[in-house]
Amino acid sequence: MATNRVNEEYSLMREDASTEITHPKNRFIETLKQSFFALSFDLGGLLAGSILLLFSDLLSFAPWIIIIYPSIISMRGVIGGFFSGRLSTALHLGTVRPSFLNNTRNFKILVYLTAILTLQSSLMMCALAYAVNVLLWGVGMIESLMIFSAILTTMGLSLFLVSPVTVGISILSFKHGLDPDIIVYPVMSTLGDILVTLCFVFSLKLLFSGFLGSLSAWLFDAAFIFFTILLLARHGKLNEISRTIKEFSLTLFVVTLIVNLTGNLLGRISGIIGKRSEIYVLYPALIDTIGDVGSIVGSTTTTKLALGTADSSFKAIRKSLPEIGGAFLSSATWFLFFSIISLYLAHKVIILNNLLELAAILLTLNIFAVPIIAAISYGLAVFTFRNGLDPDNFVIPCESSLADNVTTACLLLVLFLFMR
């Protein structure tokens, strides 16, 4: 009787939470309100860089440290995008319950997949980092092993920190009538950067603190590998797991190429901005915000496609304009706040002319970048759905990486227009 009552209450809650607000004006206002709250967490993008700066003495220990950090941040974002996207859709569909305990089989499979994909992405990063550092720096076997341990320890620790927080935010947002498609990834993209940076610093502290510290890191790495291989041996033959691993391997390959391009674009920006240090302060928050707008569009689209409330047509993007418009206005508002905060952090003083110029640059960037990333996110969702793939395996992971490129390229264009 108790179980039936719980199931009835949960069904009613699901029905209330997933009821679509059909009027475009209401959808616009609801997206605006929730995305404005979600994007507020992008202020924390400044904190991730501050943490690394606080422990900048670690960066001098080896040249490979600063090289692998951006890759770790990007790859952890890919895994987080996969996890939050699948979780948000599953909550709407009812295949996952908003509960930590006694959850569904689908929830357990999603957790297993996240652990397996974390190890898979770590090994791919290790191979890439080894190749790059051997070519650039001629590192030996000992340093190669340290690179491997730094990546694996950071990714393993982040799995145990970021994933539970993602589940908690998903459950809380769903239970309080918020849309996890709008809330979860924008919040976690910033919190994830902060937590991963802390994990990275901690792993470096272990590696460079002597024999006992290195031994502790290697023991953790061995336990993480053993635990994940055990999961793969027990559950790897399940169709959901084997299919996702195959599809996600393609995503990881694409992301690796994207990350390399972003670095080249950022190098070009450095030559233009000169001493405009506020741009450096802004950069992490800008790529986070544009990526989050893309995740809102992509995640709401994948949910609608899964529920059957949206056509799998590229022309049907006009029906998503309320969500795109709400996210666009939210990001534009936050960009204005960013301009004020970044000027103060960079120069400890705010000059009106500088503020107006920076605000104009950021608003122009928003006008260029948001439509592009919204179209990419929507197009990826429709394309993968129409080709029998799971959009959640592709949309947010690819979009979050592409957002870095789109934001950086648009910023390069806007700076060229304003500073020529």
C-alpha positions, 0 to 999 in steps of 0.5 A: 500500500505504501509503495502504491501511494508513493508511486501515485504521488510520484506520477502526479509530480511527474505529470505536473513537472513535465506539463508543457507551457504551450503559450510562447509568451509564458515559455519565454518568461519561464525560460528567462527567469530560470535561465537568469538564475542558472547563468548567475553561477557563471560568475564562478568562472572567475573563481576557477582561474583564481584557484589555479592562480593561488597555487601558481607555484605548482605550475613551475614544477613541470611544463606539461602541467599548464598544457594538460589543465585545459584538456582536463577542464574540457573533457570533464565538461564533456562527461558532465554534459553527457551525465546532466543531459541524460539525467534531465531527459530521464527525469522528464520521461520518468525513467529516473526517479528524483531520489538518491536511494531506491532509484531505477535500473536506468539510473544505475546504468547511467551512473555505471556509464559515467564511471566507464566514460570517465576512465575512457576519456582519461586514457584518451587524454593520457595518450594525447598528452603523452604524444604532445609532451614527448614531441614538444618537451622530450619528457622521459618515462618518469614524467610520462607516468606523472602525466598519466597519474595527474590526469587519472587522479584528477578525473577520478576524484572529480567523478566522485565529487561532481556526479553526486552534486549533479544528481542533487541539483537535478533532484532539487530542481525537479522537485521544486518545479524547475526545469532541469534542462534549464538549470542543471548543466549551466549550474554544473558547468561552473561548479564543475570547473571549480571542483575539477580545478581543486581536484587538479591542484590536489593531485599535483600536491600529491605527486610532488609531495614525495614518495608517500604522496605519489604512492597515495595517488597511484593507489587511488589510480589503481583502485579507480581503474580496477573499479571501472574495469569491474563495472565494465566486466559485469555490465558492459554487455548490456545494450544500453552501455555498449551502444553508448560507449560506441557513440560516445567514442565518436564524441570524444574524438570530435572534442579532442579536435575542437579543443586544439582549435580553441587554443589557436584562436585564443592565441590570436586574441592575445595579440589583439587585446594587449594590456586589456586584462579585463578580457582575460578576467572575462574569458572563462565566464564568457565561454561558460555562459555561451555554452550554457545557453547552448545547453539550454536550447539543446537539452530542452530540444532533446527532451521535447523530441523524446516526449514527442512534443516537437517535430524532428525537423530543422524548420521547427526551430521557430517553435523553440524561439521562446526558449532561445529568446529567454536564454539570449536575454538572460545572457545579455543581462549577465554580460552587462554585469560581467563588464562591471565586475571584470573592470573592477577586478582588473583595474580596481576602478571603473571609468565610464567610457571604458565600461560603455566600450566593454559593455558594447563589445560583450553585447555585440559578442552575445548577438553574434554567438548566441544564434550560432550556438543555438542553431548548432545545439538544435541542429545536433539534437535533430540530426542525431535523433533523425539518424537513430542516435541518442541526442544526449550522447552528442548534443551537450558534450559537442555543444559545450566544446563548440561553444568555446570555439564559437565564443572565441572566434566571435570575440576575435571578430568583435575585438577586431571591429572595435579596436581597429 
